[in-house]
Amino acid sequence: MDQLTLLLALLLGAVVLVPLAERLSVPPPVLMTVFGGLLAVLPVVPRVQIPPEYILPLVLPPVLYAAVQRTSWRQFAANIRPILLLAVALVFVTTAAVAVVAQSVVPGMPLAPAIALGALVAPPDPVAATAVAGKLGLPRRMVSILEGEGLFNDVTAITLYHVAIAAAVTGSFSALGAGGELVLSAVVAILLGLVLGWVTTRVLALLGDASLRTGLTLLAPFAAYILAEELHGSGVLAVLVSALYLGERAADPDDVAGRLTGQSFWGVIDLLVTGVAFGLIGLELNEVLSAATGRWGELLPAAGLVLVCVVVVRLLWLLPAAWLAKRLHHRGDVEDIPLSWRETVIMWWSGMRGLASVALALAVPLTVDDGGAFPEREAIIFIAFAVVLGTLLIQGISLPWLATRLGVRGDTSEEETLEHDLAVRAAKAAKARLREITAERDLPEDVAEALLRRAYDIGLRISPRVAEEDRREHVTQRAERVREMQRLHDELLSAARRAVLSARTEPGTDPEVVDRVLNGLDRRSL
């Protein structure tokens, strides 16, 4: 088996195992990691030969961009306090605690490598957090905080990691210089993200085809990440800023084909990239175990203590942080905070580590400037993998059970209320536009009445609650008739598409003409 065949096996595994994980009520990242580990023990599977410095640039940009599509800048701004407490403050605290533990349990580990270890295991993985939390039906406010934490904590952790690695390699460290690097990295990333977001929106406006626009959105996060890293900025933060800018500014209400194409495309990208990423974690397990040969008695207890430290520090930080967030939360605030100790416990247990920790561990240099080996590189990699696998397997598998036991579920009534409000807003907008059209044109009475019913139906199709109570049953029955008509109409279109497709096999038929006609029928199905 060569590298390409192995990649295809991981892609196939992602397609097959994600629905299987949902049936088994197991988080997909966990199942993909186990799948990668099983592949790694097969003698025909080659050693993965992806340079560590390429893992983050290849995987993080599309995954982060896909995650940002599910949120908005206003949501981040509203949740800035809880996100900062988790994404910035908790990363610093976890890094310091792990560094102290690592120096205590790994004999001879210098301070800088210990800090690097703390930084790379500090950030919960945004892919794992959103993949798991999104499947459990947790309250939306909790998912929003977890998404915000997962998206922003890598910025702080990766910057701390680079500072610690530089100190270990050069043998020198400056607190002032490290602080300046952190600020400069953030400023460069924000400015570059805004510029690239602005440029991308202008180019998107010039592209007419939905496929071209979707292709540009695939290139944008890679460009943001790579350019930011080249300019010594935070690639992760640049991707987030540019994606949030695009989400706010590039929305065209009439770009129906673009939205449907983009949603389908990014859904596939998110599925495949996430599956391959966690499969790679499992594949690297053999190399990690080989590196620890002869040191099991020392590294296993050290890895266990660091794992306990990571989990306990998160709990000890979340308890007062949740209390402080409630104290600072005023009536009328729109920020999302955990409302009970049960939600706080679920947020604590959702802190799984993942791809970023593995990639940063594998990217630890082999040597330092004086030509010697990087201090305790094997121990850093072994402990990092132990923390990732421990949190994914223990927390990831038990999180659904814990959420069920504590009764933490989303409030569907809030979503239904919002859906109703949006339905009313949509119907009012349609009616207002109809009044404008009626004032501008002399529409026949029957046409005006038909358009008025359609404007009313716009709201009803979103939420039947738009109708008055005494008409609710009638409207529900009417909505069912409309759905039945739609189903029958879909059958007619299906027969038409089948007839057009059959023409492809007939001699003398131009396939381009067939595809053009088929595309027109497909658009009628939207």
N, C-alpha and C positions, 0 to 999 in steps of 0.2 A: 504494500500500500504506500503510495507516495503522498506528498503534502496536499496536492489538489484533491485526491480521493478522500483524504481525511477531512478537508474543508467541506466537501460535498456531504460526507457522513454527518458532520455537525449541523449543516443546514437542514438535512432531512430529519435529524433528531429534533431540531427546534419545531419543525412543522408538525411532527407526529406527537411529540411529548407535551406540548403546551395544552392541547385539548385533553390529553390523558391526565395531565396534572389537575385540570379542573374537575375531571370526573372523580379523581382520587382525593380531592380536597387538599392537594399538596401544592405549595407555591411552585410555579414553573422554574424559577432560578434554582431551586433545590434539586428538582428532578434532572435539569440539564447538567448541573455540577456532578451529580451521581453518574449520569450517563458518560460524561467526559472521563471520570475516574475509572469506570469499567472499560472504556476504550483503551485507557492508558496501560492496563495490565495485559492486553492482548499482544502477543509477540509480533504480529504482523503490522502493528501500528507504529509508525516512525516517531522519532522525537520531534516535538514541535520546534521549528526553527524560525520563529518570528522574533526579530530583534526587539528587546524590551522597550527601547525608546520609540518604537512604532505603535505599540499597543494602544496607548492613550490617544494619540492623534487619529488613529483609525477607528476607534470604537466610541470614545466619548462624544465627539461632535454630533453624529447622527442621533445617538441615544438621548443626549441632552436636548437637542432641538425637538425631537418627538415629544419629550416630556413637557417642554415649555408650551407646546400646542394645547395642552390641557388646562392651562392657567392663563393669567393675564398680569400686566404690570400693576393694575389697580389692586389686584388680590395680594401681590407681594407688598405693595406699599401699605395696605391695610394691616398686614401681618408682620410688619417690620420688627416689632418688639419681640414676639416669640421666636421669630426666625433668627434674629441676632443672638438671642440667648442660646439657641441651639447650634446655629451654624458658625458662630465665631467664638463666643465665650466657652462653650462646652468643648470645642476642639482644642483650645488652649489648655483647659483644665485636664482633659484626657491625655493630651500629649505629655504634660508635666508628670501626671500620676504614673503613666506607663514608663516614662524614662526613669523615675525613681525605682519602680519595681524591677525593671530590666537590669539596672546597675546592681541591684541587691542580689538578684538570683542568677545572673550570668557573670561568673568571675572574669574580671579583666575587661569588661565592656566599658569603653570610654564614654564620656558624657554626650558628645556630638552624635555618635551612632545610636545611642539610647534615645536621644531626642528624635532622630530620624525614624526610628522604630515607632515611637509614640505618635509621630505625625502621620505615618502611613496607616496605622490601625485606628486612628481617631475618627475619621469620617464614616458614618453609616453610608452605605451605597445607595445612590439615588435610583438606580435601576431596580435593585432588590426591594427597596422600600415602596416605590410606587407600584411595582408588579404585585407585591403581596397585599399591600393595603387596598389597592384598587379592586382586588378580587374578593375581598371579605365583606364588602358592603358597609364599611366603617362610616361614621359621620363625616360629611364632607369637610367640616372644619379641621378634623384630625388629618385627613388626607392632604389638605392644603398645607398644613404645618409640616408634615413629613416630606411633601414634595419640595417646599421651600428650603427646609433643612438639607435635604439630599442634594438640591441643586447648588446651594451656596457653600456648603461646608467643604467641598473639594477645593474651593478657591483658597480658603485659609490653610487647610491641611497641606496642599501641594506647595504653597509658598513656604510654610514652615519646614517642610521636607527639604526643599532646595537649599534653604539657608543652613540647615543642619548638615546636609551632605557636603556643601561647600566648606563648612568649618572642619569637617572630618578629613576632607581631601587636602586642604591647604594647611591645616593645623592652626588656623587663626580664626577668631570670631570677634565681631563688633556688634554690640546690642544696638547702637545708633545706626550702624549700617544695615542691620537686619530690619529695623523698623522702617528705614528709608526705602529699602527694597520692597517691603510689603506695600507701602503707600504708592510707590512708583508703579508697581505691578498692577494695582487696582486702577490707578488713574489712566495708564496706557490702555488697559483692557476696556474701560468704560468709553474712552474717547474713540478708540478703534471700533468698538461694537456699534456705537452710534453712527459713525461715518459709513461703515459697511452696511448698516441697516438702511441708511438714507440712500446710498448708491443702489442697493438692491431694489428698493421700492421704485426708484426711477426706471431701472432696467425692466422690472416686471411690468410696468405700465406700457413699455414699448413692445412687449412680446404678446402676440395675439393668441397663440396656441396654448391650451392648458397644459399640454405635455412639456412644452418648453419652459413654462413658468414653474412647473413642478421640478423639472430638472435643475433650474437655477436655485431653488430652495435646497436642493441636495448639496450643491456646491458651496452655498453661503456659509454653513457652519464650519466646514473644513477650512475655508479661506479665513474665517475669523480666528479659529484656533491656531492655525499655522502662523499667520501674520503676527498675532499677539505674542506667541512664543519667540518669534524671531526678533521682536522689538522688546523682549524681556518683560512682557506683560503676562497676565494670567489668561491662558487660552480658554479655560472653562468660563471665566467671567465674561470674556469677549463674546463667546457663543451665546451665553444667557442674555446679554444686553442686546445683541443684534437680533436674536429670536424674539425677544419681547417687543423690540421696536417694530419688527415686521408684523407681529401679531396685532399691534395697535394701529399701524399706519397703512398696511398693505391690503386691508380688507375691502373688497368691492362687493357690495350687496347683490349685484347682478351677475357676479362671476360664479354661476351655479356649477358649470362644468369644472372650473378650476378647484372649487372646494371639494367636490366629490372625487376628483382625480387625486388631489393632494391628500385627502383623508385616507383613501385606499392605499396610496403609495406609501405614506408614512406609517400606516398600520403594518404593512408588510416589512418595511425596513426595521421598525422597532422590534417586531417578532424575530426576524432572522439575526439581527446584530446582537440582540440580547441573548438569544440562544447560543450563538457561537461564542460570545464572551464568557458565559458561565461554563460552557463546555471546555473552553481553554483552561479555566481554573482547575477542573478535574484532570485534564490531560497533563498539567504541570506537576501533579502530585507525585509521580514517580521520581522526577528529578529532585524534588524537595526531600523525599525520604532517603534518596541516595546520598544527598549532601549531609544528612544527619547521621550517617553511619559512624558508629563508635562513640556517639555522644548522646544516645537515647536517655540514659539515666540522668543527664544534666538538662537536656533541652525539653523533654516531656513535662517535668514539673514546672520549668520556667514558662513554657507555653500555657500550661493550665493556669498559672498565677496571673499571667498577663490577660488571658481571656476573662478570668474572674474580675480583674481590675477594670477592664473595659466595661463589663456589664454593670458592676456595682457603682462605678463612678457615674454612669449615665443615670442610674436610679437616684443616687444621692444628689445629683444636680437637678434632675427633673422635679423632685418633690418641692424644694423651695422655689424653683423657677416657675412652676405652675401656680404656686401660692402667690408669688409676686405678680404674675401676669393677671391673676384675678383681682388683686388689690389695685393694680393700675388700670384695670378695665372699667370703664364708666358706661353707664346706660347710654345707648345710642352709638357706642363704638362698633365698628364693623369688623374688627380684627377677630380672628378665629383663635380660641383658647380651649384647652380641655376643661369641661364643666364639672367633672367629678374625678374622684380618685381612681375609679375604674378606667376612665379614658386615659388618665396619666399612666396607669400600669400598662395599658396597651401601647402607648407611645414609647414607653421604656423598652418593652419587649420587641418593638419593631426596629430596633437599632442594629440591623444586620450589616456586616461588612461584606465587600464584594470586589468587583473588578479593579477599582482604583487602588485598593490596598495591595492586591496581587501585582499589578503593573508597576507600582512604585517600588515594591520589594524586589522584583526582578530587575529593575533599573538601577539598583545600587551598584556603583562602580566596582570593578574587580581590584583596582589598585588606587593608591594615593599618590600625591605629587612626588614623594621621595622614592617611589618605585616599590614600596612595600605593599602587602595585601591590605585591602580594606578591613578594618577591625571588625571581627565577628559577623562577616557577611552571611555565612551559612546559618548562624543563629538567628539573624534578623529575618531571613527568608523563611526558615522553618517556623518561627513564632508567628509571623504574619499569616502564613497559610493555615496554621492551627486556629488562629482567631477567626479567619474568614470561614473555614469549614465548620468550626464550632458554632458560630452565630447562625450560619445558613441552615445547618442541619438541626440544631437544637431549637433555636428560636423560630426559624422558618417553618418547621414542621409542627411545632406546638402552638404557633400563634392563632391559627383558626380555632383550635380547641379552647384556647384561653379566651378569645373574643366571645365565643359561644357561652362559656361558663360565666363570664362576667356580664353577659347580656349587652355588649356594646355593639350597637347596630345604628345605621343611619336612620334619620327621621324622614320617612317618605312624605309626611304631610307638608314639611317645609318645601320639598321639591315640587309637590303638587300645587302648592300655593303660588310658587314662583312661576310654574308652568301656566297656571291660570292667568296670572298677571300679564305674562308675555302674550298669551292668546288675546287678551283684551286689548293690549297695546297694538298688536298686529292688526286686529279687526278694525280698530279705530283709525289706524293709519290708512288702511285700504279704503274705508268709507270716506275719510277726508279727501283722499286723492280722487275718489269717484265724484265727490261734490265739485272739485275743481274742474274735472273733465266735463261734467254736466254744464257748468257755467261757461266753459269755453266753447263747447260744441252743442249743437241741437240734436241730442240723441233721441231716437224713437222711444216711446214710453215702455214698450215691451223690452227693449234692449237695456234701458236704465234699470228696470225692475230685475232683469236677469243678472246684471252686474252687481246690483245691491245684494241679491241672494248669495252670489259668489263671494262678495266681500265678507258677508256674515259667516259663510262656510269656512273662510280662512281661519277664523278664531275657533270655530267648532271642531275642526279637524285637529287642532292642537289640543284643545281641552273642551269636552262637552259641558263642563261646568260654566261655560260662558253663558249658556241659556238660563232663563229664569227657572225657578224651582218647578213651577206648574207646567213648564214645557220641557223639563229635563228628559222625561221618559220618551216624549215624542221625538225630541232631538236625538236621543240615543238610538231609537229605532231608525230614524232617518240616516244617521251616521253609519249604521250597520248596512242599510241599503246602498249607501254610497260606496262603502268598502266592497260590498258584493259586486256592484257595477264595476269597480276598479279591478277586482279579480277577474271578472268576465272579459273586461277590456284587455287585461294582461294576456289572457288565453288567446284572444284574437291576434294580438301583436306577436305572440309566440308562434302561432301558425304562419303568420306573414314572414317572420324571420326564418322559420324552417324552410319555407318555399324559396326564399332568396338565397339561403345558404346552399340549398341543393343545386342551384344554378352554377355554383363554383365547379362542380364536377362535369358539367356539360361542355362538349367540344365547342370552341369558338367564343366562349364567354370570357370577357375581360375581368380578372379578379379585382382590379382596382375599382371598376364600376360597381361590382358586387359589394365591396367593402364600403363604398360611399353610400350606397342605398341602405346597407345594413346599419351604418352609423346614424342615418336619419331615423330609422326605426328605433334604434337604441335610445336616441334622445327623446323620442315620444314616450318611452317607458319611464323616464325620470320623474 
